[in-house]
Amino acid sequence: MNVQVIERDGEPEYAVLPWADYQALLQAAGKRPEAAPTPQDVDAPKALSELSALREAKGLSRDELARAVGISPHYLGMIESGERQPDAAILRALAWVLGISGWQA
């Protein structure tokens, strides 16, 4: 298994692994494998105006969501306020953490 470990302040924080290895881990844990997120799942940033409401509905603070996605709370605030447009990777991460299959208009 090829795993990349990302550290923050010298402590392991994230593990990144190939999709096939992730799927094998899900199966070993008795969970159904998942389909990879596709661009059409997350490319419609129209509902970014609803991002803070989606976050709050999940009971997440800005700090918690930002940490889960791997961005700063300040940057997440800028996305929520419409000051910044996230790239596709951040959109995928937001959709994943918030448990949505895509952005709705």
One Martini backbone bead per residue (centre of mass of N, CA, C, O) as a GRO file, in nm:
protein
  105
    1MET     BB    1   0.096   0.037   0.024
    2ASN     BB    2   0.050   0.379  -0.080
    3VAL     BB    3   0.143   0.630   0.158
    4GLN     BB    4   0.066   0.963   0.243
    5VAL     BB    5   0.198   1.185   0.486
    6ILE     BB    6   0.051   1.456   0.659
    7GLU     BB    7   0.182   1.727   0.832
    8ARG     BB    8   0.135   1.905   1.154
    9ASP     BB    9   0.355   2.006   1.364
   10GLY     BB   10   0.491   1.702   1.336
   11GLU     BB   11   0.204   1.571   1.288
   12PRO     BB   12  -0.010   1.354   1.194
   13GLU     BB   13  -0.315   1.418   0.981
   14TYR     BB   14  -0.279   1.275   0.695
   15ALA     BB   15  -0.392   1.023   0.455
   16VAL     BB   16  -0.271   0.922   0.135
   17LEU     BB   17  -0.437   0.719  -0.113
   18PRO     BB   18  -0.518   0.508  -0.329
   19TRP     BB   19  -0.823   0.427  -0.441
   20ALA     BB   20  -0.793   0.117  -0.435
   21ASP     BB   21  -0.703   0.104  -0.138
   22TYR     BB   22  -0.954   0.234  -0.021
   23GLN     BB   23  -1.154   0.021  -0.122
   24ALA     BB   24  -1.022  -0.216   0.030
   25LEU     BB   25  -1.072  -0.098   0.312
   26LEU     BB   26  -1.375  -0.091   0.298
   27GLN     BB   27  -1.414  -0.394   0.257
   28ALA     BB   28  -1.262  -0.485   0.518
   29ALA     BB   29  -1.486  -0.309   0.692
   30GLY     BB   30  -1.777  -0.373   0.548
   31LYS     BB   31  -1.796  -0.175   0.310
   32ARG     BB   32  -1.898  -0.001   0.051
   33PRO     BB   33  -1.801   0.091  -0.227
   34GLU     BB   34  -1.707   0.386  -0.399
   35ALA     BB   35  -1.753   0.636  -0.597
   36ALA     BB   36  -1.601   0.855  -0.770
   37PRO     BB   37  -1.572   1.167  -0.794
   38THR     BB   38  -1.713   1.393  -1.014
   39PRO     BB   39  -1.732   1.689  -1.169
   40GLN     BB   40  -2.052   1.695  -1.171
   41ASP     BB   41  -2.072   1.681  -0.853
   42VAL     BB   42  -1.883   1.978  -0.805
   43ASP     BB   43  -1.902   2.217  -1.046
   44ALA     BB   44  -2.155   2.378  -0.904
   45PRO     BB   45  -2.108   2.693  -0.747
   46LYS     BB   46  -2.396   2.817  -0.684
   47ALA     BB   47  -2.419   2.697  -0.368
   48LEU     BB   48  -2.202   2.857  -0.206
   49SER     BB   49  -2.412   3.043  -0.064
   50GLU     BB   50  -2.492   2.764   0.114
   51LEU     BB   51  -2.250   2.662   0.281
   52SER     BB   52  -2.308   2.753   0.572
   53ALA     BB   53  -2.577   2.598   0.594
   54LEU     BB   54  -2.461   2.318   0.543
   55ARG     BB   55  -2.265   2.321   0.778
   56GLU     BB   56  -2.474   2.373   1.006
   57ALA     BB   57  -2.653   2.121   0.944
   58LYS     BB   58  -2.393   1.934   1.033
   59GLY     BB   59  -2.256   2.073   1.294
   60LEU     BB   60  -2.030   2.270   1.183
   61SER     BB   61  -1.763   2.440   1.205
   62ARG     BB   62  -1.539   2.619   1.044
   63ASP     BB   63  -1.292   2.474   1.160
   64GLU     BB   64  -1.383   2.181   1.105
   65LEU     BB   65  -1.418   2.198   0.799
   66ALA     BB   66  -1.142   2.304   0.724
   67ARG     BB   67  -0.980   2.068   0.841
   68ALA     BB   68  -1.120   1.841   0.672
   69VAL     BB   69  -1.028   1.983   0.391
   70GLY     BB   70  -0.740   2.156   0.420
   71ILE     BB   71  -0.808   2.446   0.528
   72SER     BB   72  -0.860   2.752   0.623
   73PRO     BB   73  -1.090   2.933   0.790
   74HIS     BB   74  -1.048   3.191   0.627
   75TYR     BB   75  -1.090   3.067   0.346
   76LEU     BB   76  -1.372   2.959   0.401
   77GLY     BB   77  -1.496   3.237   0.453
   78MET     BB   78  -1.438   3.340   0.163
   79ILE     BB   79  -1.618   3.133   0.027
   80GLU     BB   80  -1.884   3.194   0.181
   81SER     BB   81  -1.874   3.513   0.084
   82GLY     BB   82  -1.748   3.513  -0.229
   83GLU     BB   83  -1.435   3.596  -0.256
   84ARG     BB   84  -1.392   3.288  -0.331
   85GLN     BB   85  -1.291   3.028  -0.559
   86PRO     BB   86  -1.281   2.708  -0.564
   87ASP     BB   87  -1.144   2.439  -0.648
   88ALA     BB   88  -1.211   2.117  -0.734
   89ALA     BB   89  -1.081   1.986  -0.483
   90ILE     BB   90  -1.240   2.149  -0.272
   91LEU     BB   91  -1.520   2.076  -0.369
   92ARG     BB   92  -1.490   1.775  -0.320
   93ALA     BB   93  -1.431   1.794  -0.018
   94LEU     BB   94  -1.688   1.937   0.064
   95ALA     BB   95  -1.885   1.723  -0.042
   96TRP     BB   96  -1.778   1.491   0.125
   97VAL     BB   97  -1.811   1.610   0.414
   98LEU     BB   98  -2.126   1.697   0.358
   99GLY     BB   99  -2.272   1.467   0.186
  100ILE     BB  100  -2.266   1.547  -0.124
  101SER     BB  101  -2.305   1.507  -0.479
  102GLY     BB  102  -2.374   1.820  -0.514
  103TRP     BB  103  -2.462   2.121  -0.651
  104GLN     BB  104  -2.733   2.327  -0.591
  105ALA     BB  105  -2.938   2.589  -0.715
   0.00000   0.00000   0.00000
